[in-house]
């Protein structure tokens, strides 16, 4: 299920709780997405996440082209706290703590095909990863930004303070 919850929040009193189940199929369910339709400029996605034990999820940007060539920035959070982009392990974040995540990328036909990730676990120094490669060869516009729970376990993660914004034209 995906619902507003008062169980925990990074700020305020509520967050979005994404609950997965060992029996739910296909494995990328539950999921939700936004359709921002931003075609040019630099864009930032930011959010806070609380990851329960064994929770796994992906956040991904896509344009309107054919999958998987349309994939832009894509991050995977696995059940052990590992954060990866593509096949590259970037960091380990603690479960059962808030982690602030920021993804920035340029859009447009002639934009660089790289993105930047900043991870700031609660009470720790921020970690910045630059020049991360996008896997889709044709990504240039942001038409779909989604979150998919990929755990095959009874678990959950919480999202708070989600923001999608164009920083410059």
Beta strands, then each sheet from edge to edge (+ up, - down):
strand 1: 2-5
strand 2: 15-20
strand 3: 31-34
strand 4: 41-51
strand 5: 57-62
strand 6: 71-77
strand 7: 82-85
strand 8: 88-92
strand 9: 98-107
strand 10: 114-121
strand 11: 127-133
strand 12: 144-149
strand 13: 155-168
sheet 1: 1+ 2- 13+ 4- 9+ 10- 11+
sheet 2: 3+ 12- 5+ 6- 7+ 8-
end
